[in-house]
Amino acid sequence: MNRRHFLKTSAAGAGGLWLSSWGRAAATSGRPPRILLRSSWQSVNIGDIGHTPGALSLIEKHFPEAEVTLWPGNLGHGSRDLLTKGYPRLKIVEGSLGQDSNQPAAGSALAKAWHETDIYLSGSGSNFPSSAHAAAFHKATGKPVGVFGVSTDPISGFGGDRDPEGGTLKNLRERALKLPPTHLPENVRYVIDRAAFFFCRDTLSRDYLRAQGVKTPLLEFGPDAQLGMHLRDDAKGLPWLAEHGLQNGKFICVIPRLRYTPYYRMGTRGRAADDDIKDAINLRWKESDHAKLRDLIVRYVRATGNKVLACAEVTYQIALAKEMLVDPLPADVKRNVIWRDSFWLPDEAASIYAQAEALICMDCHSPLIAYRHGTPAFYIRNATDTWKGQMYADIGVADWLFEADETSGEELWSRLAPLHADPIKARARVKAVMAGVEKLQRGMVETLRAAVRRT
């Protein structure tokens, strides 16, 4: 991160929108610097839950004088209690924008938060979540917007010229290089051009935006905020492990995933036209994707005699783990496999992951939770899961990143076996990786501080 470049260009005018009377007032009034954090996109996924405590922990550690107000998307599944207990100083404000005014209702708590804050900070997520809200905030207030670790994959998914089948990271990179410099939608370009800083949680997003010629004075790689989450709930996690006979360092966690999350089946929204295509893609890949996980489980149990915990990152994966990972196993292996039949919050998951020998996951954020708590983890990336998985190579664990279409149970075991043989070395590597991550994240918060306080 070139902080000198950031300070120079912002003072010269590229970030001048935030060098105004409000900034000088905040610096001289004696009140705490105020941050409006837009995060907590959904609560059916411990990754989306965990983005918020990750950002809060980083700010609390490196910018402790700041006062943070969270503007959440959804605080279900106990996530509100997680935040209020973990961060007693946190303020929470909820509300939406008027369709005509694109502003909070006059006199509302959200309008007050907009008026009083010094900066709008967008938390980590896919495809710059709520970018329209960031733009509306900037237009209404003239105050700065900053972005903490998002992805901007323009290839995968639905709509326009996107590809529902996705592709490998290599393939997506090659396709992005061919996009014209005018590809970025103008409404998204508007807010990125005016952002005080924009951290991408993967270098593919950073390089795509650089090729699009965005004008933010600071565009850099900044790790996903999930990696900053320090919370653990040992009071829940450790008794659960004991109840199920899972001993420290004597089991692995394995998490399944469909190619597309079936939100309409989870009650979070109604069925959409695209869901027919998503269902077809899921059905086509469901068996082959999970067969390699079962193969790994069989190899691990028979080679080590240890246990396996089949668990979930997203609510629908609870049933999926039983159906695709546990039930088809041979009897001699199945007796060593524990199925977690309930959802958890990221702090309890962290407590359990911390005790595991390793974690093998087809979803993107449980490995990040594991790393933060010292446990080695593999991410098996499905082709439809956008290019956010590039973050694993970016933080230094490219050999723990696997393309689902290009790996096998045999290969996964060949990478896991050395970790089993020398767990101390494996955990030392995680510690070194996290030292690099923490240095980058400290720089992200220093940038946030500069954007709030510079006059």
C-alpha positions as CSV (number, residue, x, y, z in Angstrom):
1,M,0.0,0.0,0.0
2,N,1.5,3.4,-1.0
3,R,0.3,5.6,1.9
4,R,2.5,8.5,0.8
5,H,0.8,8.5,-2.6
6,F,-2.6,8.5,-0.9
7,L,-1.8,11.5,1.2
8,K,-0.2,13.4,-1.6
9,T,-3.0,12.9,-4.2
10,S,-5.8,13.4,-1.7
11,A,-4.3,16.7,-0.6
12,A,-3.9,17.7,-4.2
13,G,-7.6,17.4,-4.8
14,A,-8.4,13.9,-6.1
15,G,-9.9,13.3,-2.6
16,G,-10.8,16.9,-2.0
17,L,-14.5,16.2,-1.3
18,W,-13.5,15.2,2.2
19,L,-11.2,18.2,2.8
20,S,-14.1,20.4,3.8
21,S,-15.5,22.3,6.8
22,W,-17.0,19.1,8.3
23,G,-13.5,17.5,8.3
24,R,-11.9,20.5,10.1
25,A,-14.8,20.6,12.5
26,A,-14.4,16.9,13.4
27,A,-10.7,17.5,14.1
28,T,-11.2,20.5,16.3
29,S,-14.5,19.8,18.1
30,G,-13.0,17.4,20.6
31,R,-15.6,14.7,19.9
32,P,-14.5,11.2,18.9
33,P,-14.1,10.5,15.1
34,R,-17.3,8.9,13.8
35,I,-17.5,6.1,11.4
36,L,-20.7,4.8,9.8
37,L,-20.0,1.1,9.0
38,R,-22.3,-0.4,6.3
39,S,-22.0,-4.2,6.8
40,S,-23.8,-7.3,8.0
41,W,-25.3,-8.1,4.6
42,Q,-27.1,-11.3,5.7
43,S,-27.2,-13.7,8.6
44,V,-27.6,-17.1,7.0
45,N,-23.8,-17.2,6.4
46,I,-21.2,-17.0,9.2
47,G,-18.9,-15.3,6.7
48,D,-21.3,-12.4,6.1
49,I,-21.9,-12.3,9.9
50,G,-18.1,-12.3,10.5
51,H,-17.3,-9.4,8.2
52,T,-18.7,-7.0,10.7
53,P,-16.8,-8.2,13.9
54,G,-13.7,-8.4,11.8
55,A,-13.9,-4.8,10.8
56,L,-14.9,-3.7,14.3
57,S,-12.0,-5.6,15.9
58,L,-9.5,-4.0,13.5
59,I,-10.9,-0.5,14.2
60,E,-11.0,-1.2,17.9
61,K,-7.3,-2.3,17.9
62,H,-5.8,0.3,15.6
63,F,-8.2,3.3,15.8
64,P,-9.6,2.9,19.4
65,E,-10.7,6.5,19.8
66,A,-13.2,6.1,16.9
67,E,-16.9,5.8,17.5
68,V,-18.5,3.3,15.2
69,T,-22.2,3.1,14.2
70,L,-23.3,0.0,12.3
71,W,-25.9,0.3,9.5
72,P,-26.6,-3.4,9.0
73,G,-28.4,-5.3,6.3
74,N,-29.6,-8.2,8.5
75,L,-28.9,-9.1,12.1
76,G,-30.7,-12.4,12.4
77,H,-29.6,-15.8,13.8
78,G,-28.3,-14.2,17.0
79,S,-25.8,-11.9,15.2
80,R,-27.2,-8.8,17.0
81,D,-26.3,-10.3,20.4
82,L,-22.9,-11.4,19.1
83,L,-22.1,-7.7,18.2
84,T,-23.6,-6.0,21.2
85,K,-21.8,-8.4,23.6
86,G,-18.5,-8.4,21.8
87,Y,-18.5,-4.6,21.2
88,P,-20.3,-2.8,24.0
89,R,-19.5,0.7,22.5
90,L,-21.1,-0.2,19.2
91,K,-24.1,1.8,18.1
92,I,-26.6,0.3,15.6
93,V,-28.9,2.2,13.3
94,E,-31.3,0.7,10.9
95,G,-33.4,2.0,8.1
96,S,-33.8,2.3,4.4
97,L,-33.7,5.0,1.7
98,G,-36.7,6.6,0.1
99,Q,-37.3,5.5,-3.5
100,D,-37.8,9.0,-4.7
101,S,-35.3,10.9,-2.5
102,N,-32.7,8.2,-2.2
103,Q,-32.1,9.5,1.3
104,P,-33.2,8.4,4.8
105,A,-36.5,9.8,6.0
106,A,-36.1,13.2,7.6
107,G,-35.8,13.0,11.3
108,S,-35.0,9.3,11.3
109,A,-32.2,7.7,13.3
110,L,-30.5,6.9,10.0
111,A,-30.7,10.5,8.8
112,K,-29.1,11.6,12.1
113,A,-26.3,9.0,11.6
114,W,-25.6,10.4,8.1
115,H,-25.5,13.9,9.5
116,E,-23.2,13.1,12.4
117,T,-20.7,10.7,10.9
118,D,-17.4,11.7,9.4
119,I,-17.1,8.9,6.9
120,Y,-19.1,6.0,5.4
121,L,-17.2,2.8,5.5
122,S,-18.3,-0.1,3.3
123,G,-17.5,-3.5,4.8
124,S,-16.2,-6.6,3.0
125,G,-18.4,-8.4,0.6
126,S,-19.0,-9.5,-3.0
127,N,-19.4,-7.0,-5.8
128,F,-19.3,-3.9,-3.6
129,P,-22.5,-4.5,-1.7
130,S,-24.9,-1.6,-1.4
131,S,-22.7,0.6,-3.7
132,A,-25.9,2.6,-4.5
133,H,-26.2,3.5,-0.8
134,A,-22.5,4.7,-0.7
135,A,-23.2,6.9,-3.7
136,A,-26.4,8.3,-2.2
137,F,-24.6,9.1,1.0
138,H,-21.8,10.9,-0.8
139,K,-24.2,12.9,-3.0
140,A,-26.4,13.9,0.0
141,T,-23.6,14.8,2.4
142,G,-20.4,15.5,0.4
143,K,-18.6,13.4,3.0
144,P,-16.1,10.7,2.2
145,V,-16.7,7.1,1.4
146,G,-14.1,4.4,2.1
147,V,-14.2,0.7,1.2
148,F,-12.7,-2.1,3.3
149,G,-12.0,-5.2,1.2
150,V,-14.6,-6.0,-1.5
151,S,-14.6,-8.0,-4.7
152,T,-15.7,-6.8,-8.1
153,D,-15.9,-9.9,-10.4
154,P,-17.4,-8.7,-13.7
155,I,-17.5,-12.1,-15.3
156,S,-19.3,-14.6,-13.1
157,G,-23.1,-14.7,-12.4
158,F,-26.2,-13.5,-14.1
159,G,-27.3,-10.4,-16.0
160,G,-25.8,-8.6,-19.0
161,D,-22.8,-10.5,-20.4
162,R,-22.0,-12.4,-17.2
163,D,-21.4,-16.2,-17.3
164,P,-23.5,-18.3,-15.0
165,E,-21.0,-21.2,-15.2
166,G,-18.1,-18.9,-14.0
167,G,-14.6,-20.3,-14.6
168,T,-11.3,-21.0,-12.9
169,L,-9.4,-18.1,-11.6
170,K,-7.0,-18.3,-14.5
171,N,-9.8,-18.3,-16.9
172,L,-11.6,-15.3,-15.3
173,R,-8.3,-13.4,-15.2
174,E,-7.8,-13.9,-18.9
175,R,-11.4,-12.9,-19.7
176,A,-11.2,-9.8,-17.6
177,L,-8.1,-8.6,-19.5
178,K,-10.2,-8.5,-22.7
179,L,-12.8,-6.2,-21.3
180,P,-12.9,-2.6,-22.6
181,P,-11.9,0.2,-20.2
182,T,-15.5,1.4,-20.3
183,H,-16.9,-1.9,-19.0
184,L,-17.4,-0.8,-15.4
185,P,-21.0,0.4,-14.9
186,E,-21.2,4.2,-14.6
187,N,-23.1,4.1,-11.3
188,V,-20.4,2.0,-9.7
189,R,-17.7,4.1,-11.3
190,Y,-19.2,7.2,-9.8
191,V,-18.7,6.2,-6.2
192,I,-15.3,4.5,-6.8
193,D,-14.0,7.6,-8.5
194,R,-15.0,9.6,-5.4
195,A,-14.0,7.2,-2.7
196,A,-11.3,8.4,-0.4
197,F,-9.8,4.9,-0.5
198,F,-10.9,1.5,-2.1
199,F,-9.4,-1.7,-0.8
200,C,-10.1,-4.8,-2.8
201,R,-9.9,-8.1,-1.0
202,D,-8.3,-9.8,-4.0
203,T,-5.8,-8.6,-6.6
204,L,-8.0,-9.6,-9.5
205,S,-10.6,-7.0,-8.4
206,R,-7.8,-4.5,-8.0
207,D,-6.3,-5.1,-11.4
208,Y,-9.7,-5.0,-13.1
209,L,-10.5,-1.6,-11.5
210,R,-7.0,-0.3,-12.4
211,A,-7.6,-1.3,-16.0
212,Q,-11.0,0.5,-15.9
213,G,-9.1,3.7,-15.0
214,V,-11.0,4.5,-11.7
215,K,-9.9,7.8,-10.0
216,T,-9.9,6.9,-6.3
217,P,-6.6,8.2,-4.9
218,L,-5.9,4.8,-3.2
219,L,-6.8,1.5,-4.9
220,E,-5.0,-1.4,-3.3
221,F,-5.3,-5.0,-2.1
222,G,-6.7,-5.2,1.5
223,P,-7.5,-8.5,3.0
224,D,-11.1,-9.5,3.8
225,A,-12.2,-8.1,7.2
226,Q,-13.2,-11.6,8.3
227,L,-9.5,-12.2,8.9
228,G,-9.6,-9.6,11.7
229,M,-12.3,-11.3,13.8
230,H,-10.9,-12.2,17.2
231,L,-14.1,-13.4,18.9
232,R,-14.4,-16.9,20.2
233,D,-17.1,-18.6,22.2
234,D,-15.2,-21.3,24.1
235,A,-18.1,-21.5,26.6
236,K,-20.2,-23.1,23.8
237,G,-17.6,-24.6,21.6
238,L,-15.5,-26.6,24.0
239,P,-18.4,-28.4,25.8
240,W,-19.8,-29.2,22.3
241,L,-16.5,-30.8,21.3
242,A,-16.3,-32.8,24.5
243,E,-19.9,-34.0,24.2
244,H,-19.1,-35.4,20.7
245,G,-15.7,-36.9,21.5
246,L,-13.7,-34.5,19.4
247,Q,-10.3,-34.0,20.9
248,N,-7.9,-31.1,20.2
249,G,-5.9,-31.7,17.1
250,K,-7.5,-35.1,16.5
251,F,-10.1,-34.2,13.9
252,I,-10.7,-32.1,10.8
253,C,-13.7,-30.0,9.8
254,V,-15.2,-30.5,6.3
255,I,-17.8,-28.1,4.8
256,P,-19.8,-28.8,1.6
257,R,-21.2,-26.3,-0.9
258,L,-23.5,-26.2,-3.9
259,R,-22.4,-24.2,-6.8
260,Y,-25.1,-21.6,-6.0
261,T,-26.7,-20.9,-2.7
262,P,-30.4,-21.8,-2.9
263,Y,-31.7,-18.6,-1.2
264,Y,-35.3,-19.2,-2.2
265,R,-35.3,-22.5,-0.4
266,M,-33.9,-20.9,2.7
267,G,-36.8,-18.4,3.1
268,T,-34.7,-15.3,2.5
269,R,-36.4,-14.4,-0.7
270,G,-38.9,-15.6,-3.3
271,R,-38.1,-17.7,-6.3
272,A,-36.5,-15.8,-9.2
273,A,-36.3,-16.7,-12.9
274,D,-32.5,-17.4,-12.5
275,D,-33.1,-20.1,-9.9
276,D,-34.1,-22.6,-12.6
277,I,-30.6,-22.2,-14.1
278,K,-28.9,-22.3,-10.7
279,D,-30.8,-25.4,-9.7
280,A,-29.7,-27.2,-12.9
281,I,-26.1,-26.2,-12.4
282,N,-26.2,-27.4,-8.7
283,L,-27.7,-30.7,-9.7
284,R,-25.2,-31.3,-12.5
285,W,-22.2,-30.8,-10.1
286,K,-23.6,-31.9,-6.8
287,E,-22.3,-35.5,-6.8
288,S,-18.9,-34.9,-8.4
289,D,-18.1,-31.9,-6.2
290,H,-18.8,-33.8,-3.0
291,A,-17.4,-37.2,-4.1
292,K,-13.9,-35.7,-3.8
293,L,-14.6,-34.5,-0.3
294,R,-15.9,-38.0,0.7
295,D,-12.8,-39.5,-0.9
296,L,-10.6,-37.2,1.3
297,I,-12.6,-38.2,4.4
298,V,-12.2,-41.9,3.7
299,R,-8.4,-41.5,3.2
300,Y,-8.0,-39.3,6.3
301,V,-10.0,-41.6,8.6
302,R,-8.4,-44.8,7.4
303,A,-4.9,-43.4,7.5
304,T,-5.1,-41.6,10.9
305,G,-7.9,-43.1,12.9
306,N,-9.0,-39.6,13.7
307,K,-12.5,-38.1,13.5
308,V,-14.2,-35.7,11.0
309,L,-16.7,-33.0,11.8
310,A,-19.1,-32.4,8.9
311,C,-20.5,-28.9,9.4
312,A,-21.8,-25.8,7.7
313,E,-20.9,-22.2,6.9
314,V,-24.4,-21.4,5.5
315,T,-27.6,-22.7,6.9
316,Y,-28.6,-24.9,4.0
317,Q,-25.3,-26.8,4.2
318,I,-26.4,-28.5,7.5
319,A,-28.7,-30.8,5.6
320,L,-26.3,-30.9,2.6
321,A,-23.5,-32.2,4.8
322,K,-25.5,-35.1,6.0
323,E,-26.8,-36.0,2.5
324,M,-23.6,-35.6,0.6
325,L,-20.8,-36.1,3.1
326,V,-22.0,-38.4,5.8
327,D,-24.8,-40.8,4.6
328,P,-22.9,-42.2,1.6
329,L,-19.7,-43.1,3.6
330,P,-18.7,-46.7,4.2
331,A,-19.6,-48.0,7.7
332,D,-16.0,-48.2,8.9
333,V,-15.5,-44.5,8.1
334,K,-18.9,-43.2,9.1
335,R,-18.5,-44.2,12.7
336,N,-15.6,-41.6,12.9
337,V,-17.7,-38.8,11.4
338,I,-19.7,-36.4,13.5
339,W,-22.5,-34.4,11.8
340,R,-23.2,-30.9,13.2
341,D,-27.0,-30.7,13.0
342,S,-27.4,-27.0,14.0
343,F,-26.2,-23.6,12.8
344,W,-23.7,-21.6,14.8
345,L,-22.4,-18.1,15.0
346,P,-18.8,-17.3,13.8
347,D,-17.5,-17.0,17.4
348,E,-18.5,-20.6,18.3
349,A,-17.3,-21.8,14.9
350,A,-14.0,-20.1,15.6
351,S,-13.7,-21.9,18.9
352,I,-14.2,-25.3,17.2
353,Y,-12.1,-24.6,14.2
354,A,-9.2,-23.5,16.6
355,Q,-9.2,-27.1,18.0
356,A,-9.2,-28.8,14.6
357,E,-6.2,-30.3,13.0
358,A,-7.3,-28.6,9.7
359,L,-10.3,-27.4,7.9
360,I,-11.3,-28.3,4.3
361,C,-14.1,-26.1,2.9
362,M,-15.9,-25.5,-0.3
363,D,-17.2,-22.1,1.0
364,C,-15.0,-19.1,1.2
365,H,-14.9,-17.7,4.7
366,S,-14.6,-20.6,7.2
367,P,-10.9,-21.0,6.2
368,L,-10.4,-17.3,7.0
369,I,-11.9,-17.8,10.4
370,A,-9.6,-20.9,10.9
371,Y,-6.5,-18.9,9.9
372,R,-7.3,-16.1,12.4
373,H,-7.4,-18.7,15.1
374,G,-4.3,-20.6,14.1
375,T,-5.6,-23.6,12.1
376,P,-4.5,-24.5,8.6
377,A,-7.3,-24.7,6.1
378,F,-7.9,-25.6,2.4
379,Y,-10.4,-23.7,0.2
380,I,-11.8,-25.7,-2.6
381,R,-13.2,-23.1,-5.0
382,N,-16.2,-23.9,-7.2
383,A,-16.2,-22.2,-10.6
384,T,-19.3,-20.2,-9.9
385,D,-18.0,-18.7,-6.6
386,T,-16.7,-15.5,-8.3
387,W,-13.0,-14.6,-8.3
388,K,-12.9,-13.7,-4.6
389,G,-11.0,-16.9,-3.9
390,Q,-7.9,-15.2,-5.4
391,M,-7.5,-13.7,-1.9
392,Y,-6.0,-17.0,-0.8
393,A,-3.1,-16.7,-3.2
394,D,-2.8,-13.0,-2.3
395,I,-2.2,-13.7,1.4
396,G,0.3,-16.5,0.6
397,V,-1.5,-19.8,0.7
398,A,-1.8,-20.5,-3.0
399,D,-1.0,-24.2,-2.4
400,W,-4.0,-24.4,-0.1
401,L,-6.3,-23.1,-2.8
402,F,-7.8,-25.7,-5.1
403,E,-10.1,-25.4,-8.1
404,A,-12.9,-27.9,-7.6
405,D,-12.9,-28.9,-11.3
406,E,-9.2,-29.6,-11.3
407,T,-8.6,-31.4,-8.0
408,S,-9.4,-34.8,-6.5
409,G,-9.7,-36.5,-3.1
410,E,-6.3,-38.0,-3.7
411,E,-4.6,-34.7,-4.3
412,L,-6.4,-33.1,-1.3
413,W,-5.1,-35.9,0.9
414,S,-1.6,-35.5,-0.6
415,R,-1.6,-31.9,0.7
416,L,-3.2,-32.7,4.0
417,A,-1.0,-35.6,4.9
418,P,2.1,-33.4,5.5
419,L,0.1,-31.2,7.8
420,H,-1.0,-34.2,9.8
421,A,2.7,-35.4,9.9
422,D,4.0,-32.1,11.2
423,P,1.1,-30.0,12.8
424,I,3.6,-27.7,14.6
425,K,5.1,-26.6,11.2
426,A,1.6,-26.2,9.7
427,R,0.5,-23.9,12.5
428,A,3.7,-21.9,12.3
429,R,3.0,-21.3,8.7
430,V,-0.5,-20.0,9.5
431,K,1.0,-17.7,12.1
432,A,3.4,-16.3,9.6
433,V,0.7,-15.8,7.0
434,M,-1.4,-14.0,9.6
435,A,1.5,-11.7,10.5
436,G,1.5,-10.5,6.9
437,V,-2.3,-10.1,6.9
438,E,-2.2,-8.1,10.1
439,K,0.4,-5.7,8.7
440,L,-1.8,-5.0,5.7
441,Q,-4.9,-4.6,7.8
442,R,-3.1,-2.2,10.2
443,G,-2.3,-0.1,7.1
444,M,-6.0,-0.2,6.0
445,V,-7.0,1.3,9.4
446,E,-4.3,3.9,9.2
447,T,-5.7,4.9,5.8
448,L,-9.2,5.1,7.4
449,R,-7.8,7.3,10.2
450,A,-6.1,9.6,7.7
451,A,-9.3,10.0,5.7
452,V,-11.3,10.9,8.8
453,R,-8.8,13.2,10.4
454,R,-6.7,14.9,7.7
455,T,-7.4,18.6,7.3
